[in-house]
Amino acid sequence: MADFHPGYLLNAAIFAGLGILIFVVAFAIIDWITPYALWKEIVEEKNLALAVLVGAMSIGMCIIIAAAVH
C-alpha cells in the first residue's frame, strides 16, 4: 500500500474518459461516412450482419485507442 498514490486513480480516470471520448468521436465519424444510418439499420431494420460488423469495428477501435492512450 506504500506505493499507491491518489494521482494514479486520477490518471486512470482521465485516460478512461479520454478513451471514451475518442471512441465516441470515432464512432460518430464512421456513422457519418456510411451511406445509411447505422442505428436505424440495426434497431429498426434488424440488420444482424451490420450489428456484428459494427461491434467488431468498435472492439477494434477500442483496442487501438487503449494502446494509444496507454
C-alpha positions as CSV (number, residue, x, y, z in Angstrom):
1,M,0.0,0.0,0.0
2,A,3.0,2.3,0.3
3,D,3.3,2.5,-3.5
4,F,-0.2,3.7,-4.0
5,H,-0.7,7.4,-4.8
6,P,-4.1,9.1,-5.3
7,G,-2.7,10.6,-8.5
8,Y,-2.7,7.1,-10.1
9,L,-6.5,6.9,-9.7
10,L,-6.9,10.4,-11.2
11,N,-4.7,9.4,-14.1
12,A,-6.7,6.3,-14.7
13,A,-10.0,8.3,-14.7
14,I,-8.6,10.9,-17.1
15,F,-7.3,8.3,-19.5
16,A,-10.6,6.3,-19.3
17,G,-12.6,9.5,-20.0
18,L,-10.2,10.4,-22.9
19,G,-10.5,6.9,-24.4
20,I,-14.3,7.0,-24.2
21,L,-14.4,10.5,-25.8
22,I,-12.1,9.4,-28.6
23,F,-14.2,6.3,-29.2
24,V,-17.5,8.3,-29.4
25,V,-16.0,10.8,-31.8
26,A,-14.5,7.9,-34.0
27,F,-17.9,6.1,-34.0
28,A,-19.7,9.3,-34.9
29,I,-17.3,9.8,-37.9
30,I,-17.9,6.2,-39.0
31,D,-21.6,6.7,-38.7
32,W,-21.3,9.9,-40.7
33,I,-19.3,8.4,-43.6
34,T,-21.5,5.4,-44.1
35,P,-24.2,5.8,-46.7
36,Y,-27.0,4.8,-44.3
37,A,-27.9,5.5,-40.7
38,L,-26.3,2.7,-38.6
39,W,-28.7,3.0,-35.7
40,K,-31.8,2.8,-37.9
41,E,-30.4,-0.2,-39.8
42,I,-29.5,-2.1,-36.7
43,V,-32.5,-1.3,-34.5
44,E,-35.4,-0.7,-36.8
45,E,-34.4,-2.9,-39.8
46,K,-32.9,-5.7,-37.5
47,N,-29.8,-6.0,-39.7
48,L,-27.8,-8.5,-37.7
49,A,-24.9,-8.7,-40.1
50,L,-24.4,-4.9,-39.8
51,A,-24.6,-5.2,-36.0
52,V,-21.9,-7.8,-35.9
53,L,-19.7,-5.7,-38.2
54,V,-20.2,-2.5,-36.2
55,G,-19.4,-4.5,-33.0
56,A,-16.2,-5.8,-34.5
57,M,-15.2,-2.3,-35.6
58,S,-16.0,-1.0,-32.2
59,I,-13.8,-3.6,-30.5
60,G,-11.0,-2.9,-33.0
61,M,-11.2,0.9,-32.4
62,C,-11.2,0.3,-28.6
63,I,-8.1,-1.8,-28.8
64,I,-6.3,0.8,-30.9
65,I,-7.4,3.7,-28.6
66,A,-6.4,1.7,-25.5
67,A,-2.9,1.0,-26.9
68,A,-2.5,4.7,-27.9
69,V,-3.7,6.1,-24.6
70,H,-1.7,3.6,-22.6
